[in-house]
Amino acid sequence: MVICPRCGQPSLYAPSNPARPFCSMRCKDVDFGAWANEEYRVPDESAPLADDDAEAN
């Protein structure tokens, strides 16, 4: 058993659960919708471009 990353309920992590690691297809679909709507973001840790560099590109 694992915890569903969407709702926090226990979820069976086995081939018999097509929604794994989610507890249901609903949680899987809601999570996919959040990705599609760009609700999850990866932080950008790169250095900001200087004004001179931005004009050169």
DODREN-603210 format. One record per residue: x, y, z of N, C-alpha, C in turn; residue in three letters. Coordinates in steps of 0.05 Angstrom, whole numbers, plus 32768, in hexadecimal, padded with zeros to 4 digits. Layout:
residues N
XYZXYZXYZALA/...
***
This chain:
residues 57
80117FE88000800080008000801280198000MET/8008802D7FF2801580477FF17FFF805C7FF6VAL/800780747FFA7FF4808A7FFE7FEF80977FE3ILE/7FD6809B7FDC7FCF80A87FC37FDA80C57FC3CYS/7FE980CC7FAF7FF580E77FAF7FE180FD7FACPRO/7FC980F77FA47FB4810B7FA07FA381107FB9ARG/7F9880FA7FC47F8580FD7FDA7F8F80F37FF5CYS/7FA580E47FF57FB180DB800E7FA580C18019GLY/7F9380B4800A7F88809B80137F9B8084800CGLN/7F98806D80197FA9805680127FA3804D7FF6PRO/7FB880447FE87FB4803B7FCC7FC580227FC8SER/7FBA800F7FBB7FC87FF67FB57FDB7FFB7F9ELEU/7FF57FF77FA380097FFA7F8E80107FDF7F83TYR/7FFF7FD77F7080027FBC7F647FF77FBE7F47ALA/80007FAB7F367FF57FAB7F1A7FD77FA97F18PRO/7FCA7FA07F2D7FAD7F9E7F2D7F9F7FB97F30SER/7FAF7FCE7F377FA47FE97F3A7FAE7FFA7F22ASN/7F9D7FFD7F0D7FA6800C7EF67FAB802A7EFBPRO/7FA280347F117FA680507F187FBE80557F29ALA/7FCD80407F307FE480437F427FF680597F39ARG/800180697F4A800180687F677FE880757F73PRO/7FD5807D7F637FBC808A7F6D7FA980757F76PHE/7F96807D7F877F82806A7F927F6C80647F7ECYS/7F6780767F6B7F5180737F587F5880827F3ESER/7F49807B7F297F4C808A7F107F4480A77F13MET/7F3280AD7F257F2A80C97F2A7F4280D97F34ARG/7F5080CE7F487F6880DC7F527F7D80DF7F3DCYS/7F8080CA7F2D7F9480CB7F177F8D80E17F03LYS/7F7380E27EFC7F6A80F67EE87F6C81137EF3ASP/7F6581167F0D7F6781317F197F84813A7F1AVAL/7F9781287F207FB3812E7F207FBD81357F04ASP/7FB481267EF07FBC812C7ED57FB281477ECCPHE/7F99814E7ED47F8E81687ECE7F9E817E7EDBGLY/7FA8817A7EF37FB8818E7F007FD281937EF0ALA/7FDE817D7EE77FF681807ED67FF0818F7EBCTRP/7FDA81887EAF7FD281947E967FCC81B27E99ALA/7FC281BA7EB17FBC81D67EB67FD481E57EC2ASN/7FEB81D77EC2800481E37ECC800281EC7EEAGLU/7FF381DD7EFA7FF181E27F16800A81D97F25GLU/801981C67F1A803281BD7F26804881CB7F16TYR/805C81D47F24807381E27F17808D81D87F22ARG/80A181D67F1180BC81CF7F1A80CA81EA7F1DVAL/80D781EF7F3480E582087F3880FC820C7F25PRO/80FF82247F1B8115822B7F09812B82377F19ASP/814182287F1D815782327F2E816E823D7F1DGLU/816A82417F03817F824C7EF38182826A7EF8SER/819982747EF3819E82917EF8818F82A17EE3ALA/818382B87EEC817482C97ED9818882D57EC5PRO/817D82D97EAD818D82E57E98819183037E9DLEU/81A9830C7E9881AD83297E9981A083367E81ALA/819A83507E83818D835E7E6C819D835C7E53ASP/81B8835E7E5581C9835C7E3D81C783417E30ASP/81C6832B7E4081C483107E3681A9830C7E28ASP/819483177E33817983147E28817783217E0CALA/818483387E08818383457DEF819483377DDAGLU/81A983297DE281BA831A7DCF81AC83027DC3ALA/819882F77DD2818A82DF7DC8817382E87DB8ASN/
***
